[in-house]
Amino acid sequence: MGIGKQRSERNGSKGGRVRPFFKGPLLFCLVLLVSQGCAKYHPMSLDGASKQAASIPELKKVQLYAEKIQHPLLCSIPFDLQDGLTPDEAAVLAVFANPVLRAERDRLAESEAQLVQAGLLPRPQLSLSIDRPSGGTTAGTNTALSFGLGFSISSLLMRPTRVRAARERKKQVDLSVAWMEVQVAAAAKASVFRLVAMKAQKRLMDALYRNSEQSLEALKQAEQAGLVSEQDVFFTRSTLQNIEIDREVMRKRFCREKLFLKRILGVPSNYPVGVQEGVFLPEKVELPSKAKLLSGLSHRRLDILALQHGYLSQEEAVRRAILGQFPKISLGFNHARDNSNLYTIGTGISIDLPFFNHNQGRIAQARATRKQLYDAFSNRIFQARSDVAELISQANSLARQIALTQKGLATMKKSLKQYREAFGQGTVSLQTVSDITDLYTRKQLECYAEKSDLAQAIIALSLSSGYYNFKDILRGPNSSVPSPKQSIKVERQ
């Protein structure tokens, strides 16, 4: 499609020179080409990447972020690391400083740029040529000049579908990043609760080890006095060795969990991170009904919403592929003067002939991708509903199990007290008291593990159901689930 403007000039008295009139278009073309290149290349070295990877988040920035954050899962909180991390503080710090999220947020700028690119109009096509006679009979001939401008109509017709697809894709990326932030925040919270349970278990194991050491020393003295046999000392020593092994396993798990938390938080492995004292592990839970958690699930889950916008974007891709089967059309105008000094003005149009290629391949590919996204959307909803049902059952089962364990602990505590009194009266042996103490401590360890599992189940349920404000459950043993909100506004500072 060209708009051609062609002027020619006699080669006689002018000697084939181009009139000043034609110097204007030439200068205009030159200025236009130069002025369009306004962006400049600036290299970005990787030298600072290693330094950024080892950097520590600035506490002042984290505090400001925590006070102004707006997020489906996180709320504004006072932030202070001096007394250790709470689950909410760990979630905020993870969302702020996690390096994976930092890389994911870069996709937001990319999707914004893609939306801008999709909305740009197609470039007009400008042409200018000069044809001077160079041989043959040149008497009475002119230097021919051609000035043309063209524009693609088909590309302009495709613009609305490109813009709609890019807009939906941008929403998909925004929701995908928000979903990843929610997952990272939940992982940080879950890690803090695991550390709370492990810390309590570690204290119990240390106390059990000290008591076993004291029992072993007492039995050694009793053996020297002939009050107990060598076999009793052997069994106590074996018990102490088993406790020592369990302590080492517990220490390794605790260190591994702290390293995992630091990685989630985005801080170096040598950075001191502690857990605040007084963080309660859940013991009882009253969950909403299954029907309530499943109702409107596809309108709350951020990943499902992201898939929905991805599907809508692909719908526009299918529409664009179908429009692409029609012939491409170009429109232009021309004004010309040839070597014989004849001036002409005209209109030009070019159309691709609809032979051989009807864009069948791209249409089939776009439809296949749409079908794949359709099935992925359906599968994600099915998975989410199954996860919710499974986690409800798991959380309720753990709550009942904790109740039974606590009931058993109360009974064992009374029995342990009676055995200690009997030992003081000399009616039972020290070995028996040590065995009962060991059983009681093991039961306490089991109870803390169950509480930790319940916290993980509640956090997982909050993600699976799309009700992200489940924090009230975890505040204490008698808390219940708050009334979930019906809509979630995804915003990012």
C-alpha positions as CSV (number, residue, x, y, z in Angstrom):
1,M,0.0,0.0,0.0
2,G,1.7,3.0,-1.0
3,I,0.9,6.6,-1.3
4,G,3.2,7.7,-4.0
5,K,3.9,11.3,-4.9
6,Q,6.1,11.5,-7.9
7,R,7.4,14.7,-9.3
8,S,9.8,15.1,-12.2
9,E,11.8,18.1,-13.5
10,R,13.3,18.9,-16.9
11,N,16.9,18.3,-17.2
12,G,17.4,21.2,-19.5
13,S,18.4,24.5,-18.0
14,K,18.3,23.1,-14.5
15,G,20.9,20.5,-15.3
16,G,18.8,17.7,-13.7
17,R,18.9,19.3,-10.3
18,V,16.1,18.7,-7.8
19,R,13.9,21.6,-7.1
20,P,13.9,23.0,-3.5
21,F,10.3,21.9,-3.3
22,F,11.5,18.3,-3.1
23,K,14.1,19.0,-0.6
24,G,11.4,19.5,2.0
25,P,10.1,15.9,1.9
26,L,13.7,14.6,2.0
27,L,14.4,16.7,5.1
28,F,11.1,15.6,6.6
29,C,11.9,12.0,6.1
30,L,15.4,12.4,7.7
31,V,14.1,14.2,10.7
32,L,11.3,11.7,11.2
33,L,13.6,8.7,11.1
34,V,16.1,10.3,13.6
35,S,13.4,11.6,16.0
36,Q,11.8,8.2,16.4
37,G,14.8,6.6,18.0
38,C,14.4,8.3,21.4
39,A,15.2,5.2,23.6
40,K,18.9,4.6,24.2
41,Y,20.7,1.4,25.1
42,H,22.2,1.2,28.6
43,P,24.1,-2.0,29.6
44,M,23.2,-3.7,32.9
45,S,26.1,-5.5,34.4
46,L,25.7,-8.6,36.6
47,D,28.4,-7.4,38.9
48,G,25.9,-6.3,41.5
49,A,23.8,-9.4,41.5
50,S,26.1,-11.3,43.9
51,K,26.0,-8.4,46.3
52,Q,22.2,-8.2,46.1
53,A,22.0,-11.9,46.8
54,A,24.0,-11.5,50.0
55,S,22.3,-8.2,51.1
56,I,20.2,-8.0,54.3
57,P,16.7,-6.3,54.1
58,E,16.7,-2.8,55.6
59,L,14.6,-2.9,58.8
60,K,13.2,0.6,58.3
61,K,11.9,-0.3,54.8
62,V,10.4,-3.5,56.2
63,Q,8.7,-1.6,59.0
64,L,7.3,1.0,56.6
65,Y,6.1,-1.8,54.3
66,A,4.5,-3.7,57.1
67,E,2.6,-0.6,58.2
68,K,1.2,0.1,54.8
69,I,0.8,-3.3,53.2
70,Q,-2.4,-4.2,51.4
71,H,-2.7,-7.9,50.6
72,P,-5.3,-10.7,50.6
73,L,-3.4,-12.6,53.3
74,L,-1.4,-10.0,55.1
75,C,-2.5,-7.0,57.1
76,S,-0.7,-3.9,58.4
77,I,1.2,-4.8,61.6
78,P,3.8,-3.2,63.8
79,F,7.1,-4.8,62.9
80,D,9.9,-5.4,65.4
81,L,12.6,-8.1,65.1
82,Q,14.2,-7.4,68.4
83,D,11.9,-9.8,70.3
84,G,11.8,-12.5,67.5
85,L,9.5,-13.2,64.7
86,T,5.8,-13.8,64.9
87,P,4.0,-15.7,62.1
88,D,2.6,-12.4,60.7
89,E,6.0,-10.7,60.8
90,A,7.6,-13.6,59.0
91,A,4.9,-13.5,56.3
92,V,5.5,-9.7,55.8
93,L,9.3,-10.1,55.7
94,A,9.0,-13.0,53.2
95,V,6.8,-11.0,50.9
96,F,9.1,-8.0,51.1
97,A,12.5,-9.7,50.7
98,N,12.1,-13.1,49.1
99,P,14.3,-13.2,46.0
100,V,11.9,-15.5,44.1
101,L,9.1,-12.9,44.5
102,R,11.5,-10.1,43.5
103,A,12.1,-11.9,40.2
104,E,8.4,-12.7,39.8
105,R,7.4,-9.1,40.3
106,D,9.5,-8.2,37.3
107,R,6.9,-9.9,35.2
108,L,4.5,-7.1,36.1
109,A,6.6,-4.6,34.2
110,E,6.9,-7.0,31.3
111,S,3.1,-7.5,31.1
112,E,2.6,-3.7,31.3
113,A,5.0,-3.3,28.4
114,Q,3.3,-5.9,26.4
115,L,0.0,-4.1,26.9
116,V,1.5,-0.8,25.7
117,Q,3.0,-2.6,22.7
118,A,-0.3,-4.2,21.8
119,G,-2.0,-0.8,21.8
120,L,0.4,0.8,19.4
121,L,-0.8,1.7,16.0
122,P,0.9,0.1,13.0
123,R,3.6,2.2,11.4
124,P,2.9,4.0,8.2
125,Q,5.1,3.1,5.3
126,L,7.0,6.1,3.8
127,S,8.8,5.9,0.4
128,L,10.8,8.4,-1.6
129,S,12.8,7.7,-4.7
130,I,14.6,9.7,-7.4
131,D,15.0,8.4,-11.0
132,R,17.4,10.3,-13.3
133,P,17.8,9.4,-17.0
134,S,21.2,7.8,-17.4
135,G,21.3,6.7,-21.0
136,G,19.5,6.5,-24.3
137,T,17.5,9.4,-25.7
138,T,17.5,11.9,-22.8
139,A,16.6,15.0,-24.6
140,G,13.5,16.7,-23.2
141,T,13.4,14.2,-20.2
142,N,13.2,15.0,-16.5
143,T,14.5,13.7,-13.2
144,A,11.6,11.7,-11.8
145,L,10.9,11.9,-8.1
146,S,8.5,9.6,-6.1
147,F,7.1,10.3,-2.6
148,G,4.9,7.6,-1.1
149,L,3.1,6.8,2.1
150,G,1.3,3.6,3.0
151,F,-0.8,2.1,5.9
152,S,-1.8,-1.4,6.8
153,I,-5.6,-1.7,7.3
154,S,-5.5,-5.3,8.4
155,S,-3.1,-4.6,11.3
156,L,-5.4,-1.8,12.4
157,L,-8.3,-4.2,12.4
158,M,-6.4,-6.6,14.6
159,R,-5.5,-4.0,17.2
160,P,-8.7,-4.4,19.4
161,T,-8.1,-8.2,19.8
162,R,-4.4,-7.6,20.6
163,V,-5.3,-5.0,23.3
164,R,-7.9,-7.2,24.9
165,A,-5.6,-10.2,24.9
166,A,-2.7,-8.2,26.5
167,R,-5.1,-6.7,29.1
168,E,-6.3,-10.1,30.2
169,R,-2.7,-11.4,30.2
170,K,-1.7,-8.5,32.4
171,K,-4.5,-9.4,34.9
172,Q,-3.3,-13.0,34.7
173,V,0.3,-12.1,35.6
174,D,-0.8,-9.8,38.4
175,L,-2.9,-12.5,40.0
176,S,-0.2,-15.1,39.5
177,V,2.3,-13.0,41.3
178,A,-0.2,-12.3,44.1
179,W,-0.9,-16.0,44.4
180,M,2.9,-16.7,44.7
181,E,3.1,-14.0,47.3
182,V,0.3,-15.7,49.3
183,Q,2.1,-19.0,49.0
184,V,5.4,-17.6,50.2
185,A,3.7,-15.8,53.1
186,A,1.9,-19.0,54.1
187,A,5.2,-21.0,53.9
188,A,6.9,-18.5,56.2
189,K,4.0,-18.7,58.7
190,A,4.0,-22.5,58.6
191,S,7.8,-22.5,59.2
192,V,7.5,-20.3,62.2
193,F,4.8,-22.6,63.7
194,R,7.1,-25.6,63.1
195,L,9.9,-23.8,64.8
196,V,7.7,-23.0,67.8
197,A,6.8,-26.7,68.1
198,M,10.4,-27.9,67.6
199,K,11.6,-25.3,70.2
200,A,9.2,-26.7,72.8
201,Q,10.2,-30.3,71.9
202,K,13.8,-29.4,72.2
203,R,13.3,-28.0,75.7
204,L,11.5,-31.2,76.7
205,M,14.3,-33.4,75.3
206,D,16.9,-31.4,77.1
207,A,15.0,-31.7,80.4
208,L,14.5,-35.5,79.8
209,Y,18.2,-35.8,79.1
210,R,19.1,-34.0,82.3
211,N,16.7,-36.2,84.4
212,S,18.1,-39.4,82.8
213,E,21.6,-38.3,83.6
214,Q,20.7,-37.7,87.2
215,S,18.9,-41.1,87.3
216,L,22.0,-42.8,85.9
217,E,24.3,-41.2,88.5
218,A,21.9,-42.2,91.2
219,L,21.7,-45.8,90.0
220,K,25.5,-46.0,89.8
221,Q,25.7,-45.0,93.5
222,A,23.0,-47.4,94.3
223,E,24.9,-50.2,92.5
224,Q,28.0,-49.5,94.5
225,A,25.9,-49.8,97.6
226,G,24.5,-53.1,96.4
227,L,20.9,-51.7,96.2
228,V,20.4,-52.3,92.4
229,S,21.8,-54.7,89.9
230,E,24.2,-54.0,87.1
231,Q,21.4,-54.7,84.6
232,D,19.3,-51.8,85.9
233,V,22.3,-49.5,85.3
234,F,22.7,-50.9,81.8
235,F,19.1,-50.3,80.9
236,T,19.3,-46.7,82.2
237,R,22.5,-46.1,80.3
238,S,20.9,-47.4,77.1
239,T,17.9,-45.2,77.6
240,L,20.2,-42.2,78.0
241,Q,22.0,-43.0,74.8
242,N,18.7,-43.2,72.9
243,I,17.6,-39.9,74.3
244,E,21.0,-38.4,73.2
245,I,20.4,-39.7,69.7
246,D,16.9,-38.2,69.6
247,R,18.3,-34.9,70.8
248,E,20.8,-34.8,68.0
249,V,18.1,-35.7,65.4
250,M,15.9,-32.9,66.9
251,R,18.8,-30.4,66.7
252,K,19.4,-31.2,63.1
253,R,15.7,-30.8,62.2
254,F,15.6,-27.5,64.1
255,C,18.7,-26.2,62.3
256,R,17.4,-27.4,58.9
257,E,14.0,-25.6,59.6
258,K,15.8,-22.4,60.5
259,L,17.7,-22.5,57.3
260,F,14.5,-23.1,55.4
261,L,12.9,-20.1,57.1
262,K,15.9,-17.9,56.3
263,R,15.7,-18.9,52.6
264,I,12.0,-18.1,52.6
265,L,12.6,-14.7,54.3
266,G,15.4,-13.9,51.8
267,V,18.1,-13.3,54.4
268,P,21.6,-14.8,54.4
269,S,22.1,-18.1,56.2
270,N,24.3,-16.4,58.9
271,Y,21.7,-13.8,59.7
272,P,20.3,-14.3,63.2
273,V,16.6,-15.1,63.1
274,G,14.7,-16.0,66.2
275,V,11.1,-16.9,67.0
276,Q,9.1,-14.8,69.4
277,E,8.2,-16.3,72.7
278,G,4.5,-16.8,73.4
279,V,3.4,-17.9,70.0
280,F,0.5,-20.3,70.6
281,L,0.0,-23.5,68.6
282,P,-3.6,-24.3,67.8
283,E,-5.4,-27.0,69.8
284,K,-9.0,-26.6,69.0
285,V,-10.6,-25.4,65.8
286,E,-14.2,-24.8,64.6
287,L,-14.2,-24.7,60.8
288,P,-17.0,-23.3,58.6
289,S,-19.1,-25.9,56.8
290,K,-17.7,-27.6,53.8
291,A,-20.5,-26.1,51.6
292,K,-19.5,-22.6,52.8
293,L,-15.8,-23.1,52.0
294,L,-16.6,-24.5,48.6
295,S,-19.2,-21.9,47.6
296,G,-17.7,-19.4,45.2
297,L,-14.3,-21.0,45.4
298,S,-13.4,-20.2,41.8
299,H,-14.1,-16.5,42.5
300,R,-11.7,-16.4,45.5
301,R,-8.7,-18.5,44.6
302,L,-6.1,-16.2,43.0
303,D,-4.6,-19.0,40.9
304,I,-8.0,-20.0,39.5
305,L,-8.7,-16.3,38.7
306,A,-5.4,-16.1,37.0
307,L,-6.2,-19.1,34.9
308,Q,-9.6,-17.6,34.0
309,H,-7.9,-14.4,32.7
310,G,-5.4,-16.5,30.9
311,Y,-8.3,-18.3,29.2
312,L,-9.9,-15.0,28.2
313,S,-6.6,-13.9,26.8
314,Q,-6.4,-17.1,24.7
315,E,-10.0,-16.5,23.5
316,E,-8.8,-13.2,22.0
317,A,-5.9,-15.1,20.4
318,V,-8.3,-17.5,18.8
319,R,-10.4,-14.5,17.5
320,R,-7.2,-12.9,16.2
321,A,-6.2,-16.1,14.4
322,I,-9.6,-16.4,12.8
323,L,-9.4,-12.7,11.6
324,G,-6.0,-13.5,10.2
325,Q,-7.5,-15.9,7.7
326,F,-8.9,-13.0,5.8
327,P,-6.7,-11.3,3.1
328,K,-4.4,-8.6,4.3
329,I,-5.4,-5.2,2.9
330,S,-3.2,-2.1,2.4
331,L,-4.4,1.3,1.3
332,G,-2.4,4.1,-0.3
333,F,-2.5,7.3,-2.4
334,N,0.0,8.6,-5.0
335,H,0.9,11.8,-6.8
336,A,3.5,11.3,-9.5
337,R,5.2,13.0,-12.4
338,D,7.2,10.9,-14.7
339,N,10.2,11.6,-17.0
340,S,7.9,13.2,-19.6
341,N,6.7,15.9,-17.1
342,L,3.3,14.2,-16.7
343,Y,1.7,14.7,-13.3
344,T,-0.7,12.1,-11.8
345,I,-2.6,11.6,-8.6
346,G,-4.1,8.3,-7.7
347,T,-5.2,5.8,-5.0
348,G,-3.6,2.3,-4.5
349,I,-4.9,-0.8,-2.7
350,S,-3.2,-4.2,-2.3
351,I,-5.0,-7.4,-1.2
352,D,-3.4,-10.8,-0.5
353,L,-5.0,-13.4,-2.7
354,P,-6.8,-16.0,-0.5
355,F,-5.0,-19.0,-2.0
356,F,-3.0,-21.8,-0.3
357,N,-2.7,-20.2,3.2
358,H,-5.9,-19.6,5.1
359,N,-4.1,-19.4,8.5
360,Q,-5.3,-22.9,9.2
361,G,-2.2,-23.8,11.3
362,R,-2.5,-20.8,13.6
363,I,-6.2,-21.3,14.1
364,A,-5.8,-24.9,15.0
365,Q,-2.9,-24.1,17.4
366,A,-4.9,-21.3,19.1
367,R,-7.9,-23.6,19.5
368,A,-5.8,-26.4,20.9
369,T,-4.2,-24.0,23.4
370,R,-7.6,-22.8,24.4
371,K,-8.8,-26.3,24.9
372,Q,-5.7,-27.1,27.1
373,L,-6.4,-24.0,29.2
374,Y,-10.1,-25.0,29.5
375,D,-9.2,-28.4,30.8
376,A,-6.5,-26.9,33.1
377,F,-9.1,-24.5,34.6
378,S,-11.5,-27.4,35.2
379,N,-8.8,-29.5,36.7
380,R,-7.6,-26.7,39.0
381,I,-11.2,-26.3,40.3
382,F,-11.5,-30.1,40.8
383,Q,-8.2,-30.2,42.7
384,A,-9.1,-27.2,44.9
385,R,-12.4,-28.8,45.9
386,S,-10.7,-32.1,46.7
387,D,-8.0,-30.3,48.7
388,V,-10.6,-28.4,50.7
389,A,-12.5,-31.6,51.5
390,E,-9.3,-33.5,52.5
391,L,-7.9,-30.6,54.6
392,I,-11.2,-30.2,56.5
393,S,-11.2,-33.9,57.4
394,Q,-7.5,-33.7,58.3
395,A,-7.9,-30.6,60.5
396,N,-10.9,-32.0,62.4
397,S,-9.1,-35.4,62.8
398,L,-6.0,-33.6,64.2
399,A,-8.1,-31.6,66.6
400,R,-9.8,-34.8,67.9
401,Q,-6.4,-36.5,68.1
402,I,-5.0,-33.6,70.1
403,A,-7.9,-33.7,72.5
404,L,-7.3,-37.4,73.1
405,T,-3.6,-36.9,73.5
406,Q,-4.2,-34.1,76.1
407,K,-6.6,-36.4,78.0
408,G,-4.0,-39.1,78.1
409,L,-1.4,-36.6,79.2
410,A,-3.6,-35.5,82.1
411,T,-3.9,-39.1,83.2
412,M,-0.2,-39.8,82.8
413,K,0.7,-36.7,84.8
414,K,-1.4,-37.9,87.8
415,S,0.2,-41.3,87.5
416,L,3.7,-39.8,87.4
417,K,3.0,-37.8,90.5
418,Q,1.8,-40.9,92.3
419,Y,4.9,-42.9,91.2
420,R,7.2,-40.2,92.4
421,E,5.5,-40.2,95.8
422,A,5.8,-44.0,95.9
423,F,9.5,-43.7,95.1
424,G,9.9,-41.3,98.0
425,Q,8.3,-43.9,100.2
426,G,10.5,-46.6,98.7
427,T,7.8,-48.7,97.2
428,V,8.8,-48.3,93.5
429,S,12.3,-48.2,91.9
430,L,14.0,-45.3,90.3
431,Q,14.0,-47.2,87.0
432,T,10.2,-47.3,87.1
433,V,9.9,-43.6,87.7
434,S,12.4,-42.9,84.9
435,D,10.5,-45.1,82.5
436,I,7.2,-43.3,83.3
437,T,8.9,-39.9,82.9
438,D,10.2,-41.0,79.6
439,L,6.8,-42.1,78.4
440,Y,5.2,-38.8,79.6
441,T,7.8,-36.7,77.8
442,R,7.4,-38.7,74.6
443,K,3.6,-38.1,74.8
444,Q,4.3,-34.4,75.2
445,L,6.5,-34.4,72.1
446,E,3.8,-36.2,70.2
447,C,1.2,-33.6,71.3
448,Y,3.4,-30.7,70.0
449,A,3.9,-32.5,66.7
450,E,0.1,-32.8,66.4
451,K,-0.4,-29.1,67.2
452,S,2.2,-28.3,64.5
453,D,0.4,-30.5,62.0
454,L,-2.9,-28.8,62.8
455,A,-1.3,-25.4,62.2
456,Q,0.0,-26.6,58.8
457,A,-3.4,-28.0,57.9
458,I,-5.2,-24.7,58.8
459,I,-2.8,-22.7,56.7
460,A,-3.1,-25.1,53.8
461,L,-6.9,-24.9,54.1
462,S,-6.8,-21.1,54.0
463,L,-4.9,-21.3,50.7
464,S,-7.1,-24.1,49.2
465,S,-10.4,-22.4,50.1
466,G,-9.4,-18.9,49.2
467,Y,-10.3,-17.5,52.6
468,Y,-6.9,-16.1,53.4
469,N,-7.8,-14.4,56.8
470,F,-7.5,-17.5,59.0
471,K,-5.0,-16.0,61.5
472,D,-7.6,-15.8,64.3
473,I,-7.6,-19.6,64.5
474,L,-3.9,-19.6,65.4
475,R,-4.0,-17.0,68.2
476,G,-4.9,-19.4,71.0
477,P,-6.4,-22.8,71.9
478,N,-10.0,-21.6,72.1
479,S,-10.1,-19.4,68.9
480,S,-12.5,-20.1,66.1
481,V,-12.5,-19.2,62.4
482,P,-13.6,-15.6,61.7
483,S,-16.4,-14.9,59.2
484,P,-14.7,-15.0,55.8
485,K,-14.9,-12.0,53.5
486,Q,-16.8,-12.5,50.2
487,S,-14.3,-10.5,48.1
488,I,-10.6,-10.1,48.0
489,K,-9.0,-7.0,46.6
490,V,-5.5,-7.7,45.3
491,E,-3.3,-4.6,45.8
492,R,0.4,-4.2,46.0
493,Q,2.4,-1.4,47.5
